[in-house]
Amino acid sequence: MERTLQVYIYSDGSKPIFHTPELQGIYASEGWFMKLMEENRRFVTRDPKRAHLFYLPYSSRQLRDVVYTPGSHNIKPLAIFLRDYVNNISSKYPFWNRTRGSDHFLVACHDWGPYSTTLHAELCKNTIKVLCNADTSEGIFSRKKDVSLPETTIKTPKRPLKYIGGKRVSQRPILAFYAGLMHGRVRPILEKLWGNDPDMRIFRRLPNRVSRNMSYVAHMQSSKFCICPMGYEVNSPRIVEAIYSGCVPVIIADNFVLPFEEVLNWSSFSVVVAEKDIVDLKNILLAIHIRQYLKMQECVKRVQRHFIWHFRPEKYDLFHMILHSVWFSRLNQLQPPP
């Protein structure tokens, strides 16, 4: 990929929806990718005739802020806006029509990212969608074509590596930890079954009496397992937060496609629990032998580099992993059927 890949970035589209990376908050992944892609010299070409891939540089978060009417519960205007943008691209340039958008890609981390593509048939069906909300149950995200984007919460853009680290296994007294809102179908069950178990440390929000002694990050860095349940949507920033903390992620989200599964063996550094098995969650974790856990925790530390943003991209980091997954998807499309 590093020797071959060339990406053309459309200059069309006005700010803030286009070319305005948001580097802070829960949807920062799309912004960091946009920033690093548009600054890149190795992979970006100004000659579209040399391009293997075409990047649509819009921000789904900015699209929400500009187009969505708060309280309306109507996201159709977002889909109309993106449909009109693609129609403009396809009428202005010949590149979309050559492949019906199959060599184009977008990157969207907001939960509504998938739904904003639905009013343009080719965009929804053919374009490579790099989405945090990688849910196969809704008929929008395609496991064979689309890419699961890790959701990274960046609190301090000038210090994206601030919260990376954790304690050694012998200094992790907490079996499992979760703190957060209790929305969606999974989290209320998690709270009901395990909210009063002292080994599990399940909180709605970290109470002041608890956080005064140990912060959210410190809890993760002191836990063996970090529970990463889906909310309203399948994606959760806790997966990457756990990896940063050296804590083995426990992923509870049926139909969620794990990021970079084409190259990473998630079973070596995480535990995936079916939603129906939450009732057995503690037994599942306790059944993992200490030798096995030590190997998993060591693998967590090894894969950290694949989930990190750098101001100047480094080989195998998150920017390169995302771009490789898009490249891999495109190559698979070009493979002749067996």
C-alpha positions as CSV (number, residue, x, y, z in Angstrom):
1,M,0.0,0.0,0.0
2,E,2.7,2.5,1.0
3,R,4.5,2.1,-2.4
4,T,1.3,2.2,-4.5
5,L,-1.7,3.8,-3.1
6,Q,-2.7,7.3,-4.4
7,V,-5.8,9.1,-3.1
8,Y,-7.5,12.1,-4.7
9,I,-9.3,14.5,-2.4
10,Y,-12.2,16.6,-3.8
11,S,-11.7,20.3,-3.1
12,D,-15.5,20.9,-3.5
13,G,-17.7,21.6,-0.6
14,S,-17.7,24.7,1.7
15,K,-16.8,24.8,5.4
16,P,-17.7,23.9,8.1
17,I,-19.3,20.7,6.7
18,F,-16.4,20.0,4.4
19,H,-12.6,20.4,5.1
20,T,-13.2,21.3,8.8
21,P,-11.8,18.6,11.1
22,E,-13.2,18.4,14.6
23,L,-10.3,17.1,16.7
24,Q,-12.0,17.0,20.1
25,G,-14.8,14.9,21.6
26,I,-16.5,11.6,21.0
27,Y,-16.6,11.9,17.2
28,A,-13.0,13.0,16.8
29,S,-12.0,10.0,14.7
30,E,-13.5,11.4,11.5
31,G,-11.8,14.8,12.1
32,W,-8.4,13.4,12.8
33,F,-8.5,11.3,9.7
34,M,-9.6,14.3,7.6
35,K,-6.8,16.4,9.0
36,L,-4.1,13.9,8.5
37,M,-5.4,12.9,5.0
38,E,-5.5,16.4,3.7
39,E,-2.1,17.2,5.1
40,N,-0.6,14.0,3.7
41,R,2.0,14.0,0.9
42,R,2.8,10.3,0.6
43,F,-0.7,9.1,-0.3
44,V,-2.4,12.1,-1.7
45,T,-2.2,13.0,-5.4
46,R,-3.5,16.2,-7.1
47,D,-3.9,14.3,-10.4
48,P,-7.2,12.4,-10.3
49,K,-6.0,10.3,-13.2
50,R,-3.4,8.7,-11.0
51,A,-5.8,8.0,-8.1
52,H,-6.8,4.6,-6.9
53,L,-9.3,6.0,-4.4
54,F,-11.3,9.2,-4.1
55,Y,-12.0,10.7,-0.6
56,L,-15.2,12.6,0.1
57,P,-14.0,15.0,2.9
58,Y,-17.1,15.8,4.8
59,S,-17.8,15.7,8.6
60,S,-20.9,14.0,9.7
61,R,-20.7,15.8,13.0
62,Q,-20.5,19.2,11.3
63,L,-23.3,18.1,9.0
64,R,-25.4,17.4,12.1
65,D,-24.6,20.8,13.7
66,V,-25.4,22.8,10.5
67,V,-28.3,20.9,8.9
68,Y,-30.2,19.2,11.8
69,T,-33.0,21.0,13.5
70,P,-32.6,20.3,17.3
71,G,-35.5,18.4,18.7
72,S,-37.0,17.6,15.3
73,H,-35.9,13.9,15.3
74,N,-35.7,14.3,11.5
75,I,-32.3,13.3,10.0
76,K,-33.6,13.3,6.4
77,P,-32.2,16.8,5.7
78,L,-28.7,15.4,6.3
79,A,-29.3,12.6,3.8
80,I,-30.7,15.2,1.3
81,F,-27.6,17.4,1.7
82,L,-25.2,14.5,1.2
83,R,-27.2,13.2,-1.8
84,D,-27.0,16.7,-3.5
85,Y,-23.3,16.9,-2.8
86,V,-22.6,13.5,-4.5
87,N,-24.8,14.4,-7.4
88,N,-22.8,17.6,-7.8
89,I,-19.5,15.6,-7.7
90,S,-20.8,13.1,-10.3
91,S,-22.0,15.8,-12.7
92,K,-18.9,17.9,-12.4
93,Y,-16.3,15.2,-12.6
94,P,-16.1,11.9,-14.6
95,F,-14.6,9.8,-11.9
96,W,-17.7,8.8,-9.9
97,N,-19.5,7.6,-13.0
98,R,-16.6,5.3,-14.1
99,T,-17.2,3.0,-11.1
100,R,-20.6,4.2,-9.8
101,G,-18.8,5.4,-6.7
102,S,-17.1,2.1,-5.9
103,D,-13.6,3.6,-5.7
104,H,-14.8,6.5,-3.5
105,F,-14.9,6.5,0.3
106,L,-16.2,8.6,3.2
107,V,-15.3,8.6,6.9
108,A,-18.1,9.3,9.4
109,C,-18.1,8.7,13.2
110,H,-21.3,10.2,14.3
111,D,-24.1,7.6,15.0
112,W,-26.1,9.1,12.2
113,G,-23.3,8.6,9.6
114,P,-24.9,5.5,8.0
115,Y,-28.3,7.1,7.7
116,S,-27.0,10.2,6.0
117,T,-26.1,8.0,3.0
118,T,-29.5,6.4,2.4
119,L,-31.0,8.8,-0.2
120,H,-28.3,8.2,-2.8
121,A,-28.5,4.6,-4.0
122,E,-24.9,4.4,-5.4
123,L,-23.4,6.1,-2.3
124,C,-25.2,3.7,0.0
125,K,-24.6,0.6,-2.0
126,N,-21.2,1.1,-3.7
127,T,-19.1,3.6,-1.8
128,I,-16.8,2.4,0.9
129,K,-18.2,3.7,4.1
130,V,-15.8,4.0,7.0
131,L,-18.2,4.1,10.0
132,C,-18.0,4.0,13.8
133,N,-21.6,2.7,13.7
134,A,-20.6,-0.5,12.0
135,D,-23.9,-2.4,12.5
136,T,-24.7,-5.2,10.1
137,S,-28.3,-5.6,11.2
138,E,-29.7,-2.4,9.5
139,G,-28.9,-3.2,5.9
140,I,-26.6,-0.1,5.4
141,F,-23.2,-1.3,6.6
142,S,-21.8,-4.1,4.5
143,R,-19.2,-6.3,6.1
144,K,-17.7,-7.3,2.7
145,K,-17.2,-3.7,1.6
146,D,-17.4,-1.1,4.4
147,V,-14.9,-0.4,7.1
148,S,-15.4,-0.3,10.9
149,L,-13.9,3.0,12.3
150,P,-12.6,2.9,15.9
151,E,-14.4,5.6,18.0
152,T,-11.8,7.7,19.8
153,T,-12.7,10.3,22.4
154,I,-10.0,13.0,22.3
155,K,-10.3,15.3,25.4
156,T,-7.1,17.3,24.7
157,P,-6.3,17.6,21.0
158,K,-2.8,18.9,21.7
159,R,-2.1,15.8,23.7
160,P,-3.9,12.8,22.0
161,L,-1.6,10.3,23.9
162,K,-2.4,11.8,27.3
163,Y,-4.3,8.8,28.8
164,I,-2.3,5.9,27.5
165,G,-0.9,3.7,30.2
166,G,-2.0,1.5,33.1
167,K,-0.9,-0.6,36.0
168,R,0.7,-4.0,36.0
169,V,-1.7,-6.9,36.4
170,S,-0.8,-7.4,40.0
171,Q,-2.0,-3.9,40.7
172,R,-5.4,-4.3,39.0
173,P,-7.7,-5.4,41.9
174,I,-11.0,-4.6,40.0
175,L,-12.3,-7.6,38.0
176,A,-14.5,-5.5,35.7
177,F,-15.5,-1.8,35.3
178,Y,-18.1,0.2,33.5
179,A,-19.4,3.7,34.1
180,G,-21.7,5.7,31.9
181,L,-25.3,6.3,30.7
182,M,-27.7,3.4,30.8
183,H,-29.5,3.9,27.5
184,G,-30.1,1.3,24.8
185,R,-31.1,-2.3,25.2
186,V,-27.9,-3.7,26.8
187,R,-26.7,-1.3,29.5
188,P,-29.9,-1.4,31.6
189,I,-29.6,-5.2,31.7
190,L,-26.0,-4.9,32.7
191,E,-26.9,-2.6,35.6
192,K,-29.8,-4.8,36.7
193,L,-27.7,-8.0,36.9
194,W,-24.4,-6.6,38.0
195,G,-24.9,-3.2,39.5
196,N,-24.6,-4.4,43.1
197,D,-21.7,-6.8,42.6
198,P,-18.6,-5.4,44.3
199,D,-16.3,-7.2,41.9
200,M,-17.9,-5.8,38.8
201,R,-18.0,-2.0,39.6
202,I,-20.9,-1.1,37.3
203,F,-22.0,2.6,37.7
204,R,-24.6,4.8,36.0
205,R,-22.1,7.6,36.2
206,L,-19.1,7.5,38.5
207,P,-20.5,8.9,41.8
208,N,-18.7,11.9,43.3
209,R,-17.8,9.9,46.4
210,V,-16.0,7.4,44.2
211,S,-14.4,9.8,41.7
212,R,-12.9,11.8,44.5
213,N,-10.7,8.8,45.3
214,M,-10.3,7.3,41.8
215,S,-11.1,8.9,38.5
216,Y,-12.7,7.2,35.5
217,V,-9.3,6.7,33.8
218,A,-7.8,5.4,37.0
219,H,-10.6,2.8,37.3
220,M,-9.8,1.6,33.8
221,Q,-6.1,1.5,34.5
222,S,-6.8,-0.5,37.7
223,S,-9.2,-3.0,36.2
224,K,-8.5,-6.4,34.6
225,F,-11.5,-6.1,32.2
226,C,-13.3,-3.0,30.9
227,I,-16.9,-3.6,29.9
228,C,-17.8,-2.0,26.5
229,P,-21.5,-2.3,26.0
230,M,-23.4,-0.8,23.1
231,G,-25.7,2.2,23.8
232,Y,-28.3,3.2,21.3
233,E,-25.9,2.2,18.6
234,V,-23.3,-0.6,18.5
235,N,-20.2,1.5,18.7
236,S,-18.5,2.5,21.9
237,P,-15.4,4.7,22.6
238,R,-14.7,2.5,25.6
239,I,-13.1,-0.1,23.4
240,V,-10.3,2.2,22.5
241,E,-10.2,3.7,26.0
242,A,-9.7,0.2,27.4
243,I,-6.9,-0.5,25.0
244,Y,-5.2,2.7,25.9
245,S,-5.5,1.7,29.6
246,G,-4.0,-1.7,29.1
247,C,-7.4,-3.2,30.2
248,V,-8.9,-6.2,28.3
249,P,-12.1,-4.9,26.5
250,V,-15.3,-6.9,27.0
251,I,-17.4,-6.1,24.0
252,I,-21.2,-6.6,24.3
253,A,-22.8,-5.6,21.0
254,D,-24.4,-8.1,18.7
255,N,-24.0,-7.3,15.0
256,F,-21.0,-5.0,15.6
257,V,-18.1,-5.4,13.1
258,L,-14.8,-5.0,15.0
259,P,-12.3,-2.6,13.5
260,F,-9.5,-4.0,11.4
261,E,-10.7,-7.6,11.8
262,E,-9.0,-8.4,8.4
263,V,-5.6,-8.1,10.1
264,L,-6.2,-8.2,13.9
265,N,-7.1,-11.3,15.9
266,W,-9.5,-9.7,18.4
267,S,-9.9,-13.0,20.4
268,S,-6.3,-12.6,21.4
269,F,-6.8,-9.3,23.3
270,S,-10.6,-8.9,23.9
271,V,-13.6,-10.9,25.1
272,V,-16.8,-10.7,22.9
273,V,-19.9,-11.6,24.9
274,A,-23.3,-12.2,23.2
275,E,-26.1,-10.0,24.6
276,K,-28.0,-13.1,25.7
277,D,-25.0,-14.2,27.8
278,I,-24.8,-11.1,30.0
279,V,-26.4,-13.1,32.8
280,D,-23.2,-15.3,32.8
281,L,-20.8,-12.4,32.4
282,K,-19.0,-12.7,35.7
283,N,-18.6,-16.5,35.3
284,I,-17.3,-15.9,31.8
285,L,-14.6,-13.6,33.0
286,L,-13.7,-15.7,36.1
287,A,-13.3,-18.7,33.8
288,I,-10.4,-17.0,32.0
289,H,-7.2,-18.6,33.5
290,I,-4.6,-16.2,34.8
291,R,-2.1,-17.5,32.2
292,Q,-4.5,-16.8,29.4
293,Y,-5.3,-13.4,30.9
294,L,-1.7,-12.4,31.0
295,K,-1.3,-13.2,27.3
296,M,-4.4,-11.2,26.5
297,Q,-3.2,-8.2,28.5
298,E,0.2,-8.3,26.8
299,C,-1.6,-8.4,23.4
300,V,-3.6,-5.3,24.5
301,K,-0.4,-3.4,25.0
302,R,1.0,-4.6,21.7
303,V,-2.1,-3.4,19.7
304,Q,-2.2,0.0,21.3
305,R,-0.1,1.5,18.5
306,H,-2.8,0.6,16.0
307,F,-5.3,2.8,17.8
308,I,-3.2,5.9,18.3
309,W,-3.4,9.3,16.5
310,H,-0.1,11.0,15.8
311,F,0.3,14.6,14.5
312,R,2.6,13.1,12.0
313,P,1.3,9.6,11.0
314,E,3.6,6.7,11.9
315,K,3.6,3.3,10.3
316,Y,0.9,1.0,11.7
317,D,-0.9,3.8,13.6
318,L,-4.6,4.5,13.4
319,F,-4.4,6.6,10.3
320,H,-2.4,3.9,8.4
321,M,-4.8,1.2,9.7
322,I,-7.9,3.0,8.4
323,L,-6.3,3.7,5.1
324,H,-5.2,0.1,4.8
325,S,-8.7,-1.2,5.5
326,V,-10.1,1.1,2.8
327,W,-7.4,-0.1,0.3
328,F,-8.0,-3.7,1.3
329,S,-11.7,-3.3,0.7
330,R,-11.1,-1.8,-2.7
331,L,-8.7,-4.6,-3.7
332,N,-11.3,-7.2,-2.6
333,Q,-13.9,-5.6,-4.9
334,L,-11.5,-5.9,-7.8
335,Q,-10.8,-9.6,-7.2
336,P,-12.5,-11.9,-9.8
337,P,-15.2,-14.2,-8.3
338,P,-14.0,-17.8,-7.6
